[in-house]
Amino acid sequence: MGRIPCCGSTFEDPIATGTGADAGGVWVGTACGWATEIVRLSGTFGFTYAGEWSNGYNDCGLFLTGVGGTHSYAGDCGAWEDATTWDDSTKASVAAFNAAQMDALKDFFFWTWKIGNSTAGSVQAPLWSYQLGLEGGWILKDPRQAAGKCGTIPEFDGNYVPYMTGGPGAGTITAAVAGTPFPPAQISGVDVPADELPRHTLTGTVHTLPGPTDTSGATKVSGWYDAQDTGLGPTPISGCAYPDPWDANGAAIPTGCGVDAAAAPTAPSVNAHRRR
């Protein structure tokens, strides 16, 4: 039976390795290695950015694996859930890992700006809080200062093919991706075929949200601009025992909810919304 994966890495290599040039251990090199793929995607696909990354080299953090979830990290997660215990080596090493990611990824947004205090009165997922990193000094206030952290790494030259930026050919599926199936047959980190993962069926009733109005109350545009788009909306498959959407990390993948079930007729449901 398959499991839904979550966050962080299962690698046990130490990150707190001093305050000098070796701070961050192998994790600095790991992050710098991502530059190769970023450059490849920028040149073959178009504008590429990294979304939702963090300093979480492990999966420690309060509720990071769900309420009541367990951690795969073999070390002491308690130390990684209380930044007030971090020594200079730990802070310098997390800072080095963070700067290496910024240098390699170039364009990105961090996982979470702010994580509030827990009932213990502190941030218990410090590797995932940008605000706490700024306050503690292990996240740079100016990401441009990370340039050069990785030394010599592949760099995208900034020259996009015209269709990648709205020029001639934009909107046309290229030969490179025309034969790519969707959904893919397999998803990285999932130990069952993608066809067996729970999904919705496109038989739901579509409701159009109203367009914006001006100060007089008049509506200037309709809520849905594409009159040719008459497809139905997604709705749950009848009888599927979906995992808890708020706590599905590590949940068993239910049967009868995959691609075959999604193709079967299901009564329309009022749960889909179109909007401009």
Secondary structure, 3 states (H helix, E strand, C coil): CCECCCCCCCCCCCCCCCCCCCCCCHHHHHHHCCHHHHHHHHHHCCCCCEEEECCCCCCCCCCCCCCCCCCCCCCCHHHHCCHHHCCHHHHHHHHHHHHHHHHHHCCEEECCCCCCCCCCCCCCCHHHCHHHHHHHCCCCCCHHHHCCCCCCCCCCCCCCCHHHHCCCCCCCCCHHHHCCCCCCCCCCCCCCCHHHCCCCEEEEEEEECCCCECCCCCECCCCCCCCCCCCCEEECCCCCCCCCCCCCCCCECCCCCCHHHHHCCCCCCEEEEECC
